[in-house]
Amino acid sequence: MKIVPLIQCSLTLWLLGQSFATAASDSCLLKAWQGTLAKTPVVLEFIGHADSVAGHYYYRTKLEELVLQADDTSLESWQEQDGEGNITGYFSNLLCKGDSLTGDWRSPDGKTKLLLSAKPLKNFQQPRLDSLKFTEGNTQQKGALSYQLLKAAAFPDVEFPRFSTKTPALEKLNQSLRADYFTSIGDLLDCNSQALLNQGASCSLSQAWEVKTANTEFVVLSHFYDSYMGGAHSSSDTLFLTYSLQNGERVDVGDWLIAQYKSEIAKDSPLGMLILKKYLTGGSAQEGCEEDISFYGGNLWPSEKGLQFEVSTSYVMRPCDDTVAIPYRTLWPFLSEQGRHAATTFGFSK
C-alpha cells in the first residue's frame, strides 16, 4: 500500500481549496450582478465559502437557474451546468473591476460566443420579485371590511390579502401584508437557489389567509402555511394575527390579560385550571395530552365568543393541538383594563 501518493493527493486538494479561498477573499466577484449576455438580461451571483466558490444565474426573470463551477483558482473560467448536471456552456476571461463585470460565454460546441457585461446588484432575487404580476380573487366581506386574496401565477399556492376599504390604518396593514408576502417568496427563492447549488431537495411553500372576525377597532386574520425549507421535516401551522384598525399595527393580545398571565399560564393557576377543564371536556383531548400541553398568554386571539386560547404541544404530540374558547364573562377577573375594553368591541356587555 502506497501512502505517499495518498498524502500528496490530499495535500493537492487542500492546497487547491486554499487557493480558491484566497482568490475568493481577494475577489470583488463575490456578489450579485445584473446585466446582459449579448442582448439577453441575466442575473448572476457568486458565493465564496471557506474552501470553495460557487455561482449561479438566471435569464430575464425565469425561475430556472444554471450552476457555475470555477475551472481554475483565478476565478476567470467557469463551467455552466443545468439542474441535471449537463454542461450547457462555459464562461472565460471573467473579470471583475470595481463596479463592472465582463467576460465571454461560449456554447459547449464552441459555435456560439456571447459577451457578458454586468453591474452590481443588491439582491439576487429582486428582479424576479419585481416582475411578479398579481391576480385578484373575488371580493369577500367580513363586517364592514371588504378584501381580496392576491396571488402571482408563478406561485399559485401562495396568497396574501389586500383590504379594499380605504383608511390610513388599512393602507398600512396592506403594505405590511404585501411586504411579508415578498419576504416569504424571497426566502423560497433563496432556499431553491441554495438547494440547486447543494444538489438538495427543492423547497416549497403554500399560504392561505382568511379574515376571521372584524369590528370597529380590530381585525383578526388566520394565516395557514405549509413549507419545506430544507432539513428533515416540513413545517405547517395556522397563525391567528390581530391588528388594530386604529393604526394598522399588530396587537399583542397577551396584553389583554392581567400581568401574571401575559407569558406562560401555569396549568395549576386559576386561569390555567379554567382552560384545562374546558380543554379536557371539549372532546379533543386524547390519552397523554394533559401532561404534554401548555398555555401561553401570547397564543390567543379574540372572537365574538370570547378569547381563543391555543393549546401548545411538542412536535410528536401535534394531535393534542386544539383551541379553547373562554367567554369574556368568565374571563372578566383575568382581563386587564385594555382587555376589558377590547371585550366590549366584540359585543360583550357586563
C-alpha positions as CSV (number, residue, x, y, z in Angstrom):
1,M,0.0,0.0,0.0
2,K,1.5,3.3,-1.1
3,I,0.9,6.1,1.5
4,V,2.9,8.9,-0.2
5,P,0.6,9.3,-3.3
6,L,-2.4,9.4,-1.0
7,I,-0.8,12.1,1.1
8,Q,0.2,14.0,-2.0
9,C,-3.3,13.8,-3.3
10,S,-4.8,15.1,0.0
11,L,-2.2,17.9,0.1
12,T,-3.0,18.9,-3.5
13,L,-6.7,19.0,-2.7
14,W,-6.0,21.1,0.4
15,L,-3.8,23.5,-1.5
16,L,-6.4,23.8,-4.2
17,G,-9.1,24.6,-1.6
18,Q,-6.8,27.2,0.0
19,S,-6.1,28.7,-3.4
20,F,-9.9,29.0,-4.1
21,A,-10.4,30.6,-0.6
22,T,-7.5,33.1,-1.2
23,A,-8.8,34.0,-4.6
24,A,-12.3,34.4,-3.3
25,S,-11.3,36.6,-0.4
26,D,-9.4,38.8,-2.7
27,S,-12.1,39.0,-5.4
28,C,-14.7,41.6,-6.0
29,L,-16.6,38.9,-7.9
30,L,-18.4,37.6,-4.8
31,K,-21.8,39.4,-5.0
32,A,-24.9,39.6,-7.2
33,W,-24.7,41.1,-10.6
34,Q,-27.3,42.2,-13.2
35,G,-26.5,42.8,-16.8
36,T,-26.7,41.2,-20.3
37,L,-25.4,38.2,-22.1
38,A,-25.3,39.7,-25.6
39,K,-28.7,41.4,-25.5
40,T,-30.4,39.0,-23.1
41,P,-30.9,40.2,-19.5
42,V,-29.1,38.0,-16.9
43,V,-28.7,38.0,-13.1
44,L,-25.7,36.3,-11.6
45,E,-24.4,35.6,-8.1
46,F,-21.1,34.3,-6.9
47,I,-20.7,32.9,-3.4
48,G,-17.5,32.1,-1.5
49,H,-17.2,29.6,1.3
50,A,-14.3,28.5,3.5
51,D,-12.7,26.4,0.7
52,S,-14.8,26.7,-2.3
53,V,-16.5,29.2,-4.7
54,A,-19.8,28.7,-6.5
55,G,-22.0,30.7,-8.8
56,H,-25.5,30.6,-10.3
57,Y,-27.5,32.7,-12.7
58,Y,-30.8,33.0,-14.5
59,Y,-32.1,34.6,-17.7
60,R,-34.5,37.5,-17.5
61,T,-36.7,36.7,-14.5
62,K,-37.0,33.0,-15.0
63,L,-37.2,30.6,-12.0
64,E,-34.9,28.1,-13.6
65,E,-31.2,28.6,-12.7
66,L,-27.9,27.5,-14.1
67,V,-25.0,26.5,-11.8
68,L,-21.4,27.8,-12.3
69,Q,-18.3,25.9,-11.2
70,A,-14.9,27.5,-11.2
71,D,-12.4,25.8,-13.5
72,D,-9.3,27.4,-12.0
73,T,-8.2,29.3,-8.9
74,S,-8.1,32.6,-10.8
75,L,-11.9,32.5,-10.9
76,E,-11.8,33.6,-14.6
77,S,-13.0,30.4,-16.1
78,W,-16.3,28.7,-15.2
79,Q,-18.2,25.7,-16.3
80,E,-22.0,26.1,-16.7
81,Q,-24.5,23.3,-15.8
82,D,-28.2,22.9,-15.7
83,G,-30.1,21.3,-12.8
84,E,-29.5,17.8,-14.2
85,G,-25.7,18.3,-14.3
86,N,-25.5,18.7,-18.0
87,I,-22.8,21.1,-19.3
88,T,-24.6,23.9,-21.0
89,G,-21.8,26.4,-21.6
90,Y,-18.5,28.0,-20.4
91,F,-17.5,31.4,-19.2
92,S,-14.0,32.6,-19.7
93,N,-12.0,35.8,-19.2
94,L,-14.4,36.7,-16.3
95,L,-13.0,40.0,-15.0
96,C,-14.4,42.0,-12.1
97,K,-13.1,45.5,-11.8
98,G,-14.8,47.9,-9.5
99,D,-18.5,48.0,-10.3
100,S,-18.1,46.2,-13.6
101,L,-18.1,42.5,-14.6
102,T,-17.2,41.4,-18.1
103,G,-16.5,38.1,-19.7
104,D,-17.0,35.7,-22.6
105,W,-19.6,32.9,-22.9
106,R,-19.5,30.1,-25.4
107,S,-21.7,27.1,-26.1
108,P,-20.4,23.5,-25.4
109,D,-19.7,23.0,-29.1
110,G,-17.9,26.4,-29.3
111,K,-20.1,27.6,-32.2
112,T,-21.9,30.4,-30.2
113,K,-20.0,33.1,-28.4
114,L,-21.5,35.9,-26.4
115,L,-20.2,38.9,-24.4
116,L,-21.2,39.4,-20.7
117,S,-21.5,42.8,-19.2
118,A,-22.9,43.4,-15.7
119,K,-23.1,45.8,-12.7
120,P,-23.5,45.0,-9.0
121,L,-27.0,44.2,-7.7
122,K,-28.0,44.4,-4.1
123,N,-30.4,41.4,-4.1
124,F,-30.0,38.4,-6.4
125,Q,-33.8,37.7,-6.3
126,Q,-35.0,41.3,-6.7
127,P,-35.6,41.2,-10.5
128,R,-37.8,38.1,-10.0
129,L,-39.7,39.8,-7.2
130,D,-40.2,43.0,-9.2
131,S,-41.6,41.1,-12.1
132,L,-44.5,39.4,-10.2
133,K,-47.9,40.2,-11.5
134,F,-50.9,39.5,-9.3
135,T,-54.5,38.4,-10.0
136,E,-57.3,39.2,-7.6
137,G,-59.8,36.8,-6.2
138,N,-63.4,37.6,-5.6
139,T,-64.2,40.4,-3.2
140,Q,-65.1,39.0,0.3
141,Q,-66.8,40.7,3.1
142,K,-66.3,40.5,6.9
143,G,-68.3,43.0,8.9
144,A,-67.7,46.4,7.3
145,L,-64.4,45.3,5.7
146,S,-64.0,44.1,2.1
147,Y,-60.9,42.4,0.8
148,Q,-59.5,40.2,-2.0
149,L,-56.9,37.5,-1.9
150,L,-54.0,38.1,-4.4
151,K,-51.6,35.6,-5.9
152,A,-49.0,35.5,-8.6
153,A,-49.1,33.0,-11.5
154,A,-45.5,31.8,-10.7
155,F,-46.6,30.9,-7.1
156,P,-50.2,29.8,-7.3
157,D,-50.1,28.3,-3.8
158,V,-49.1,31.4,-2.0
159,E,-51.6,34.2,-1.4
160,F,-52.0,37.4,0.7
161,P,-55.0,39.6,1.5
162,R,-55.5,43.2,0.4
163,F,-58.2,45.3,2.0
164,S,-60.2,47.4,-0.4
165,T,-61.7,49.5,2.4
166,K,-59.8,52.8,2.4
167,T,-58.4,54.0,5.7
168,P,-54.9,55.0,6.7
169,A,-54.7,52.1,9.1
170,L,-55.8,49.6,6.5
171,E,-53.4,51.1,3.9
172,K,-50.6,50.5,6.4
173,L,-51.8,46.9,7.1
174,N,-51.9,46.3,3.3
175,Q,-48.3,47.4,3.0
176,S,-47.3,45.2,5.8
177,L,-49.0,42.1,4.4
178,R,-47.6,42.7,1.0
179,A,-44.1,43.1,2.4
180,D,-44.5,39.9,4.4
181,Y,-45.5,38.1,1.1
182,F,-42.4,39.3,-0.7
183,T,-40.2,38.3,2.2
184,S,-41.7,34.8,2.1
185,I,-41.3,34.5,-1.7
186,G,-37.7,35.8,-1.4
187,D,-36.9,33.1,1.3
188,L,-38.4,30.5,-1.0
189,L,-36.3,31.6,-4.0
190,D,-33.2,31.7,-1.8
191,C,-33.9,28.2,-0.5
192,N,-34.3,26.8,-4.0
193,S,-31.1,28.5,-5.2
194,Q,-29.2,27.0,-2.3
195,A,-30.8,23.6,-2.9
196,L,-29.6,23.7,-6.5
197,L,-26.1,24.6,-5.5
198,N,-26.0,21.9,-2.9
199,Q,-27.9,19.4,-5.1
200,G,-30.6,19.1,-2.4
201,A,-34.3,18.7,-2.5
202,S,-36.4,21.6,-3.8
203,C,-38.1,23.8,-1.4
204,S,-41.9,24.5,-1.3
205,L,-44.4,26.9,0.2
206,S,-48.1,27.3,0.4
207,Q,-50.0,30.0,2.3
208,A,-53.7,30.8,2.8
209,W,-55.4,33.7,4.5
210,E,-58.8,34.4,5.9
211,V,-60.4,37.2,7.8
212,K,-61.8,35.5,10.9
213,T,-63.6,38.4,12.5
214,A,-63.7,42.2,12.4
215,N,-65.3,45.0,14.4
216,T,-64.8,48.8,14.6
217,E,-61.4,48.5,16.3
218,F,-59.8,45.1,15.4
219,V,-59.5,42.7,12.6
220,V,-58.3,39.1,13.1
221,L,-56.6,37.1,10.3
222,S,-55.9,33.4,10.1
223,H,-52.7,32.6,8.3
224,F,-52.1,28.9,7.3
225,Y,-48.7,27.9,5.9
226,D,-47.1,24.7,4.8
227,S,-43.4,24.8,3.9
228,Y,-40.3,22.8,3.3
229,M,-37.2,24.9,3.6
230,G,-34.6,22.1,3.8
231,G,-33.8,19.8,6.7
232,A,-35.6,16.6,7.8
233,H,-39.1,17.9,8.1
234,S,-41.6,20.3,6.6
235,S,-43.3,22.8,8.8
236,S,-47.0,23.8,8.9
237,D,-49.2,25.8,11.2
238,T,-52.1,28.2,11.4
239,L,-51.4,31.5,13.0
240,F,-54.1,33.9,14.2
241,L,-53.0,37.6,13.9
242,T,-54.8,40.5,15.5
243,Y,-54.4,44.0,14.1
244,S,-55.6,47.4,15.2
245,L,-57.9,49.3,12.8
246,Q,-56.8,52.5,14.5
247,N,-53.2,52.3,13.4
248,G,-52.8,49.2,11.3
249,E,-50.3,47.6,13.7
250,R,-50.1,44.1,15.1
251,V,-51.8,43.8,18.5
252,D,-50.3,41.7,21.4
253,V,-53.5,40.1,22.7
254,G,-51.5,38.9,25.7
255,D,-51.7,42.4,27.0
256,W,-55.5,41.9,27.4
257,L,-54.7,39.6,30.3
258,I,-53.6,40.7,33.7
259,A,-49.8,40.8,34.2
260,Q,-49.3,37.3,35.7
261,Y,-50.8,35.6,32.6
262,K,-49.0,37.6,29.9
263,S,-46.4,34.9,29.3
264,E,-46.8,31.2,30.4
265,I,-50.1,30.3,32.0
266,A,-49.4,27.6,34.6
267,K,-51.9,24.7,34.4
268,D,-52.4,24.9,38.2
269,S,-53.1,28.6,38.2
270,P,-56.8,29.8,38.4
271,L,-56.8,30.7,34.7
272,G,-54.8,27.6,33.7
273,M,-57.2,25.3,35.5
274,L,-60.1,27.1,33.7
275,I,-58.6,26.5,30.3
276,L,-57.5,22.9,31.2
277,K,-61.0,22.0,32.3
278,K,-62.6,23.3,29.1
279,Y,-59.9,21.5,27.0
280,L,-60.4,18.2,28.8
281,T,-64.2,18.4,28.4
282,G,-64.2,19.7,24.8
283,G,-63.8,16.3,23.2
284,S,-60.4,16.8,21.5
285,A,-58.2,15.6,24.4
286,Q,-56.5,12.2,23.9
287,E,-54.7,10.0,26.3
288,G,-51.4,11.5,27.3
289,C,-52.3,15.0,26.2
290,E,-52.8,16.6,29.6
291,E,-49.1,16.1,30.6
292,D,-47.8,17.5,27.4
293,I,-49.9,20.6,26.7
294,S,-49.1,24.1,27.8
295,F,-50.8,27.5,27.6
296,Y,-49.2,30.9,26.8
297,G,-50.6,34.4,27.0
298,G,-49.1,35.2,23.6
299,N,-51.0,32.3,21.9
300,L,-54.6,33.6,21.8
301,W,-56.9,35.6,19.7
302,P,-60.3,37.3,20.1
303,S,-63.7,36.4,18.7
304,E,-67.3,37.2,19.5
305,K,-67.4,34.1,21.6
306,G,-64.5,35.1,23.8
307,L,-60.7,34.7,23.8
308,Q,-59.5,31.7,21.9
309,F,-56.5,30.1,23.7
310,E,-54.2,28.0,21.5
311,V,-53.1,24.8,23.2
312,S,-49.4,24.2,22.6
313,T,-47.8,20.8,22.4
314,S,-44.5,19.2,21.3
315,Y,-44.0,18.2,17.7
316,V,-44.7,14.5,18.4
317,M,-47.9,15.3,20.2
318,R,-49.4,17.5,17.5
319,P,-52.7,15.5,17.6
320,C,-53.2,17.2,21.1
321,D,-53.3,20.7,19.5
322,D,-56.6,22.4,20.0
323,T,-58.2,25.8,20.5
324,V,-60.2,26.6,23.7
325,A,-62.7,29.4,23.7
326,I,-63.4,31.1,27.1
327,P,-66.3,33.6,27.2
328,Y,-65.4,37.2,28.2
329,R,-67.8,37.0,31.1
330,T,-65.9,34.0,32.6
331,L,-62.6,35.7,31.8
332,W,-63.5,39.1,33.3
333,P,-61.5,38.7,36.5
334,F,-58.4,37.8,34.4
335,L,-58.7,40.7,31.9
336,S,-56.6,43.9,32.1
337,E,-58.3,47.3,31.5
338,Q,-57.2,47.0,27.9
339,G,-58.7,43.6,27.6
340,R,-62.0,44.6,29.2
341,H,-62.3,47.5,26.7
342,A,-61.5,45.1,23.8
343,A,-64.2,42.7,25.0
344,T,-66.8,45.4,24.6
345,T,-65.8,45.9,21.0
346,F,-66.6,42.2,20.4
347,G,-70.1,42.7,21.7
348,F,-69.7,41.8,25.4
349,S,-71.7,43.8,27.9
350,K,-71.1,43.2,31.6
